[in-house]
Amino acid sequence: MFNRIKNIVSKKVFQINSIYEKTNNLYSDIKSPKINLGRLQASLNNSKTLIDNLSEVEFQVFSQFGDDGIIQFLIDKLPIINKTFIEFGVENYKESNTRFLLVNNCWSGMVIDGDIKNIDQIKSSQLYSFFDLKAVSSFITKDNINNLISSSGLKKEIGILSIDIDGNDFWVWQALQEIEPQIIICEYNSLFGFDDALTIPYHPGFIRGISSPLSYYGTSLKAAYLLAQERGYFFIGCNSAGNNAYFINNKLRSFCPISEKTPESGFIFSAFSESWDNTGEPIRGRNKIKIIDGLDVVDITNMQTMKFNAESIIASLVSANKFRGFY
């Protein structure tokens, strides 16, 4: 009897310690210096009425680049009723566009990733039990995306949709009918330039970097721009790293704190390198574009498959002075 009682007490102590540890980790996360600095920067940014460029309000807490700041500024200025989000392609959610929204603003949302290990890691974290978050494991295709969204339980008019699946981004967004986000953040591939409405051909099992270079993925800014227009959104610019484009629902146009941009005026060439030469040195400038020369792309204006012309894109970017330090 004594041993039985001892075992029960030991289990309870373990459970209490586990809860205590998770709680401590959570509050350590919430009160960490980087989050407090993010809150301070958000407060300073929110004192601005109008901006010319999204880079003016960028800061990073959990986002890969400065998107946390952009998002905080936009949700402060736009009258978003439903404080909800959906984000595709979050991996383990340590680095994402919506985690700061979850922790700092207590928004509700759903995240989707194709790797069950990533989703299990999210579900075992303190965030999952302390905040209103749903995590779903699914390899997203244009055929299953609407069912995934409809099962979320979220209202149709969500606050933010963030699309970053490193592949069929355009085709999945095109197929999506179940929601009407107020803000859409879509990853674009700057190597496709700003003049042409290009995307990779649709393949339901596409995995970036498996049968093609890592830099061959996603959609051009122009293709995302045209799809957004068709769906009732206007373009306000990209983050300064050159990988995320921002679109606002036309219903919120009169509240928007930044003017509409064209694909050329809002385009930013990527700051980062995703390919390396034989010596392990990152490939930069125009050479990043040459890596995907001759690969298949689809012009979404006529839905014709064609070969990617690197020299044409390079000439356009040079003419518009869109390259960074390395040409």
C-alpha positions as CSV (number, residue, x, y, z in Angstrom):
1,M,0.0,0.0,0.0
2,F,2.8,2.4,0.9
3,N,4.6,1.8,-2.4
4,R,1.3,2.4,-4.3
5,I,0.7,5.7,-2.5
6,K,4.3,6.6,-3.1
7,N,4.0,5.9,-6.9
8,I,0.8,8.0,-7.1
9,V,2.4,10.9,-5.3
10,S,5.5,10.7,-7.5
11,K,3.3,10.8,-10.6
12,K,1.4,13.8,-9.3
13,V,4.6,15.6,-8.4
14,F,6.0,14.9,-11.9
15,Q,2.8,16.2,-13.5
16,I,2.9,19.4,-11.3
17,N,6.6,19.9,-12.1
18,S,5.9,19.4,-15.8
19,I,3.1,22.0,-15.7
20,Y,5.3,24.4,-13.7
21,E,8.2,24.0,-16.1
22,K,5.9,24.6,-19.1
23,T,4.4,27.7,-17.4
24,N,7.7,29.1,-16.6
25,N,8.9,28.5,-20.2
26,L,5.8,30.2,-21.5
27,Y,6.2,33.3,-19.3
28,S,9.9,33.4,-20.0
29,D,9.0,33.4,-23.7
30,I,6.3,36.1,-23.3
31,K,8.5,38.3,-21.2
32,S,11.8,37.7,-23.1
33,P,13.8,40.8,-24.1
34,K,13.1,40.3,-27.8
35,I,9.3,40.3,-27.2
36,N,9.4,43.3,-25.0
37,L,11.5,45.1,-27.5
38,G,9.0,44.1,-30.2
39,R,6.2,45.6,-28.2
40,L,8.1,48.8,-27.7
41,Q,8.9,49.1,-31.4
42,A,5.3,48.3,-32.3
43,S,4.2,51.1,-30.0
44,L,6.6,53.6,-31.6
45,N,5.6,52.5,-35.1
46,N,1.9,52.9,-34.3
47,S,2.4,56.6,-33.6
48,K,3.0,57.0,-37.3
49,T,0.0,57.9,-39.4
50,L,1.2,57.3,-42.9
51,I,4.2,55.6,-44.4
52,D,5.7,55.5,-47.9
53,N,7.4,52.1,-47.6
54,L,6.9,49.0,-45.5
55,S,10.5,49.0,-44.5
56,E,9.8,52.0,-42.2
57,V,8.0,49.8,-39.7
58,E,9.9,46.5,-40.0
59,F,11.2,44.7,-36.9
60,Q,11.7,41.0,-36.2
61,V,10.7,38.9,-33.2
62,F,9.6,35.5,-34.6
63,S,9.4,36.3,-38.3
64,Q,12.2,35.4,-40.6
65,F,12.8,39.0,-41.6
66,G,11.0,42.2,-40.6
67,D,7.4,41.0,-41.1
68,D,6.4,41.2,-37.4
69,G,6.7,44.9,-37.6
70,I,4.8,45.3,-40.8
71,I,2.0,43.1,-39.5
72,Q,1.8,45.0,-36.2
73,F,1.5,48.3,-38.0
74,L,-1.2,47.1,-40.4
75,I,-3.4,45.6,-37.7
76,D,-3.2,48.8,-35.7
77,K,-4.4,50.9,-38.6
78,L,-6.9,48.6,-40.3
79,P,-10.3,47.9,-38.7
80,I,-10.0,44.1,-38.6
81,I,-13.1,42.6,-36.8
82,N,-12.0,39.0,-36.6
83,K,-8.7,38.7,-34.9
84,T,-7.8,35.4,-36.6
85,F,-5.2,34.0,-38.9
86,I,-4.2,31.1,-41.1
87,E,-0.6,30.4,-42.0
88,F,0.7,27.7,-44.4
89,G,4.1,26.2,-44.2
90,V,5.2,27.0,-40.7
91,E,7.6,24.1,-40.1
92,N,7.8,23.9,-36.2
93,Y,6.4,27.5,-35.8
94,K,9.6,28.8,-34.1
95,E,10.0,31.2,-37.1
96,S,6.7,32.4,-38.6
97,N,4.7,35.5,-39.5
98,T,1.9,34.9,-37.0
99,R,3.5,33.7,-33.8
100,F,4.0,37.3,-32.5
101,L,0.3,37.9,-33.2
102,L,-0.5,34.8,-31.2
103,V,1.7,35.7,-28.2
104,N,1.5,39.5,-28.2
105,N,-2.0,40.2,-29.4
106,C,-3.7,36.9,-28.4
107,W,-5.1,36.3,-31.9
108,S,-6.6,32.9,-32.7
109,G,-5.5,30.9,-35.7
110,M,-4.6,27.8,-37.5
111,V,-1.2,26.7,-38.9
112,I,-0.6,24.0,-41.4
113,D,2.6,22.1,-42.3
114,G,3.2,19.0,-44.3
115,D,5.6,17.4,-41.8
116,I,3.9,15.5,-39.0
117,K,7.0,15.9,-36.8
118,N,6.7,19.7,-37.0
119,I,3.0,19.6,-36.0
120,D,3.7,17.2,-33.1
121,Q,6.4,19.6,-31.9
122,I,3.9,22.5,-32.0
123,K,1.3,20.5,-30.2
124,S,3.7,19.5,-27.5
125,S,4.7,23.1,-26.9
126,Q,3.3,25.4,-24.2
127,L,2.0,27.7,-26.9
128,Y,-0.5,25.1,-28.0
129,S,-2.3,24.8,-24.6
130,F,-1.9,28.4,-23.5
131,F,-3.1,30.1,-26.7
132,D,-6.0,29.6,-29.1
133,L,-4.0,27.8,-31.8
134,K,-4.9,24.8,-34.0
135,A,-2.1,22.9,-35.8
136,V,-2.8,20.6,-38.8
137,S,-0.5,18.3,-40.6
138,S,-1.2,18.1,-44.3
139,F,0.7,18.3,-47.5
140,I,-1.2,21.2,-49.1
141,T,-2.5,20.9,-52.6
142,K,-5.1,22.9,-54.7
143,D,-7.4,20.0,-54.2
144,N,-7.4,19.7,-50.4
145,I,-6.9,23.3,-49.3
146,N,-10.6,24.2,-49.2
147,N,-11.4,21.2,-47.0
148,L,-8.6,22.0,-44.7
149,I,-9.8,25.6,-44.3
150,S,-13.5,24.7,-43.9
151,S,-12.6,22.3,-41.1
152,S,-10.9,25.1,-39.1
153,G,-14.0,26.5,-37.5
154,L,-12.9,30.0,-38.3
155,K,-15.2,32.6,-39.8
156,K,-14.9,33.4,-43.5
157,E,-13.5,36.9,-43.0
158,I,-10.3,36.1,-41.2
159,G,-7.8,38.8,-40.4
160,I,-4.6,37.5,-42.0
161,L,-3.7,34.7,-44.5
162,S,0.0,34.0,-44.8
163,I,1.1,31.7,-47.7
164,D,4.6,30.2,-47.8
165,I,4.7,26.7,-49.0
166,D,7.9,27.0,-51.2
167,G,6.2,25.6,-54.3
168,N,2.6,25.7,-55.5
169,D,1.8,29.0,-53.7
170,F,0.0,30.5,-56.7
171,W,-2.1,27.5,-57.5
172,V,-3.2,26.9,-53.9
173,W,-4.2,30.6,-53.6
174,Q,-6.0,30.5,-56.9
175,A,-8.0,27.4,-55.7
176,L,-8.8,28.9,-52.3
177,Q,-12.5,29.9,-51.9
178,E,-13.4,29.2,-48.3
179,I,-12.1,32.5,-46.7
180,E,-11.9,36.2,-47.4
181,P,-8.8,37.5,-45.5
182,Q,-8.4,41.2,-44.8
183,I,-4.6,41.0,-45.3
184,I,-2.8,38.4,-47.5
185,I,0.9,37.8,-47.2
186,C,2.3,35.8,-50.1
187,E,5.8,34.7,-50.6
188,Y,7.1,35.5,-54.0
189,N,10.2,34.4,-55.9
190,S,12.1,37.6,-56.8
191,L,14.3,35.6,-59.3
192,F,11.3,35.7,-61.6
193,G,11.5,39.5,-61.8
194,F,8.5,42.0,-61.8
195,D,7.5,42.2,-65.5
196,D,6.2,38.7,-66.1
197,A,3.4,36.8,-64.5
198,L,5.2,33.5,-63.9
199,T,4.8,30.5,-61.6
200,I,6.2,27.0,-61.6
201,P,3.9,24.4,-63.3
202,Y,1.5,22.8,-60.9
203,H,2.5,19.4,-59.6
204,P,0.6,18.2,-56.5
205,G,3.7,16.5,-55.0
206,F,6.2,19.3,-55.7
207,I,8.9,19.5,-53.0
208,R,11.4,22.3,-53.4
209,G,15.0,21.2,-54.1
210,I,14.3,17.6,-54.7
211,S,14.4,17.4,-58.5
212,S,15.3,21.0,-59.3
213,P,17.4,23.8,-57.8
214,L,16.4,25.3,-54.4
215,S,15.8,28.6,-56.1
216,Y,13.1,27.1,-58.4
217,Y,9.8,27.5,-56.6
218,G,6.7,29.7,-56.1
219,T,5.4,32.6,-58.0
220,S,6.5,35.9,-59.4
221,L,5.3,39.1,-57.9
222,K,3.4,40.0,-61.1
223,A,1.5,36.7,-61.0
224,A,0.5,37.2,-57.3
225,Y,-0.4,40.8,-58.1
226,L,-2.8,39.8,-60.9
227,L,-4.4,37.1,-58.8
228,A,-4.9,39.5,-55.9
229,Q,-6.5,42.1,-58.2
230,E,-8.8,39.4,-59.5
231,R,-9.8,38.5,-55.9
232,G,-10.4,42.1,-54.8
233,Y,-7.1,43.0,-53.2
234,F,-4.5,45.8,-53.8
235,F,-0.8,45.6,-53.4
236,I,1.1,47.8,-50.9
237,G,4.7,46.5,-51.2
238,C,7.2,43.9,-50.1
239,N,9.4,43.4,-47.0
240,S,12.9,44.7,-47.4
241,A,14.4,41.1,-47.6
242,G,12.5,40.6,-50.9
243,N,10.4,37.5,-50.2
244,N,7.0,38.5,-48.9
245,A,4.4,40.6,-50.7
246,Y,1.4,42.3,-48.9
247,F,-2.1,42.7,-50.3
248,I,-5.0,44.4,-48.6
249,N,-8.7,43.7,-49.1
250,N,-10.4,46.5,-51.2
251,K,-13.0,47.0,-48.5
252,L,-10.2,48.5,-46.3
253,R,-8.8,50.8,-49.0
254,S,-9.9,54.0,-47.3
255,F,-8.1,53.0,-44.0
256,C,-4.8,51.9,-45.5
257,P,-1.8,53.8,-44.2
258,I,0.3,53.3,-47.3
259,S,-0.4,53.9,-51.0
260,E,-1.0,51.2,-53.5
261,K,2.1,50.0,-55.5
262,T,2.6,48.5,-58.9
263,P,4.7,45.3,-59.3
264,E,7.6,47.4,-60.5
265,S,7.5,50.1,-57.9
266,G,6.9,47.6,-55.0
267,F,9.3,45.0,-56.2
268,I,12.4,44.2,-54.1
269,F,15.1,41.8,-55.2
270,S,15.9,39.2,-52.6
271,A,18.7,40.0,-50.2
272,F,19.4,36.4,-49.4
273,S,21.2,33.6,-51.3
274,E,19.7,30.1,-51.6
275,S,22.4,28.4,-53.8
276,W,26.1,27.9,-53.4
277,D,28.9,27.3,-55.8
278,N,31.4,24.4,-55.8
279,T,33.5,26.1,-53.1
280,G,30.6,26.6,-50.8
281,E,30.4,30.3,-51.5
282,P,26.8,31.8,-51.8
283,I,25.8,32.7,-55.3
284,R,24.7,36.3,-55.6
285,G,23.2,39.0,-57.9
286,R,22.4,38.0,-61.5
287,N,24.0,34.6,-61.1
288,K,21.2,33.6,-58.8
289,I,18.8,34.0,-61.7
290,K,21.0,32.1,-64.1
291,I,20.6,28.9,-62.0
292,I,17.0,28.5,-63.1
293,D,17.5,29.4,-66.8
294,G,15.7,27.1,-69.2
295,L,13.4,25.5,-66.6
296,D,9.6,25.3,-67.2
297,V,7.4,28.2,-66.0
298,V,3.8,29.0,-66.7
299,D,2.7,32.5,-67.8
300,I,-0.6,32.8,-66.0
301,T,-1.9,35.5,-68.4
302,N,-2.4,32.8,-71.0
303,M,-1.6,29.6,-69.0
304,Q,1.1,28.6,-71.4
305,T,4.2,26.7,-70.3
306,M,7.4,28.2,-71.5
307,K,11.2,28.1,-70.7
308,F,12.4,30.6,-68.2
309,N,14.6,33.2,-69.9
310,A,17.2,34.4,-67.3
311,E,18.8,37.0,-69.6
312,S,15.5,38.7,-70.2
313,I,14.8,39.0,-66.5
314,I,18.3,40.2,-65.8
315,A,18.0,42.9,-68.5
316,S,14.7,44.1,-67.0
317,L,16.1,44.3,-63.5
318,V,19.3,46.1,-64.6
319,S,17.2,48.6,-66.5
320,A,15.0,49.3,-63.5
321,N,18.0,49.4,-61.1
322,K,16.5,46.6,-59.0
323,F,19.7,44.7,-58.1
324,R,21.3,45.2,-54.8
325,G,25.1,45.5,-54.3
326,F,26.0,42.4,-56.3
327,Y,25.2,42.4,-60.0
